[in-house]
Amino acid sequence: MRVRYSFRLPSPSGGLGAGRRTLLAAVALAAATTAWCGEHPAALEAEYRAACRRMIAERLKGTGEDVLGRDGWVVLSTELWYAAGGAFWGEAAREVNFRAAPDAVDPLPAVLDFNAQLAARGITLIFMPVPTRIVVYPEAILGMERFASFRTIPDLHTPEREFLALLRSHGVKVVELTPLLLASRGDPHAPLFVPSDSHWTGAAIALASAQISRLIRAMPFYPKAPKRELVALWRERIHVGHIYGDLHEKAGLPERPGDHLWLRTVALKTPDGEKHIEMRNPESPVVVIGDSNTICWKDQDSALFQQLSVDLGFPVDELATSGGGATNARLNLVRTALAEPGYLTGKKVVVWCFTSRSFHNSQDGWRLVPLDAVPAPSSVR
């Protein structure tokens, strides 16, 4: 099945990309709240976390951090550490974030400080961590048969839910993806993650983009923001992910078929034909910062910044780092603002997106990053 659509004013829906997908996701999410059947999820979560802890020591021979999970999944030890762990902020941060410097282990002060600094400049932060694969597909740990009594797979990572709720209580605008992705595992363009790659698929990105665009479309600046015509097309792809790509050589495992997935490819429509959406669009009121999850599938025109562009109706700016979604992503924003005078003027939204594993597996840590070196506008409107 292929669907082609374009963004044209005055249509507010963005085709299937924003309006309808948001509605369908909301219906699925509402259904998921009553879809549980069987034992209490807390007991299953305890079993799941214990299984993750046991698997941490089962690294494949010849690899640094790869673990062979159930049903063909190759799991990273960092995924297991995160899924098995408890709270990762406050006093608990010192016990779980073993890679960062002791004074940069707690994400809470860094997120709240960044949110406050942006708000003082009239910029809204949208905070959106990408769920860990094995939370959305816990059968990678326990096997699918373990979930036979559940009509909908439950969320087995309580600490992340608690942390995001804490951020919301402090006024941070959060897009919480785990419940949405769990409720959308049956999406027509699923899977949302694949066994052979640590990044999300185009289907998961499209769901996330619809949630972000819904928030931005409701902001006062949006109606007046100049719009462009963009088009999108769903395409099928067979993908051999970077995790499994050379495992059959390093660990002596057999080759396996690639994973089937869907990508929503996006293009800018111009008088000269369809063109790629470039990463840099510095005049855009929206900028995406974060780790490789913001640019994966870029070469297929299906990255987050590209899909968000079609859902909003204008190209967004992208400031990517290949790693370091915690501190380096914010430093990159400051460096850009210093190198490009006036860059923050006119900015309305910063989307901060990175893998949730960075909460306690971030080598650059969670340092405060002041925007004071960047000249503030004379007035915030």
Secondary structure as UniProt FT lines:
FT   STRAND          4..6
FT   TURN            9..10
FT   HELIX           15..17
FT   HELIX           19..32
FT   TURN            33..34
FT   HELIX           41..55
FT   TURN            56..57
FT   TURN            61..62
FT   STRAND          66..68
FT   HELIX           70..72
FT   STRAND          74..76
FT   HELIX           77..84
FT   HELIX           90..92
FT   HELIX           93..96
FT   HELIX           102..104
FT   HELIX           107..120
FT   TURN            121..122
FT   STRAND          124..130
FT   HELIX           133..136
FT   HELIX           139..142
FT   HELIX           144..147
FT   TURN            148..149
FT   HELIX           158..169
FT   TURN            170..171
FT   STRAND          173..174
FT   HELIX           177..183
FT   TURN            184..186
FT   TURN            188..189
FT   STRAND          193..194
FT   TURN            195..196
FT   STRAND          197..200
FT   HELIX           202..217
FT   TURN            220..221
FT   HELIX           222..224
FT   STRAND          230..239
FT   TURN            242..246
FT   HELIX           247..250
FT   STRAND          259..270
FT   TURN            271..272
FT   STRAND          273..275
FT   TURN            282..283
FT   STRAND          286..290
FT   HELIX           292..294
FT   TURN            295..297
FT   HELIX           298..300
FT   HELIX           304..312
FT   STRAND          317..320
FT   TURN            325..327
FT   HELIX           328..339
FT   TURN            341..346
FT   STRAND          349..355
FT   HELIX           356..359
FT   TURN            363..364
FT   TURN            372..373
//
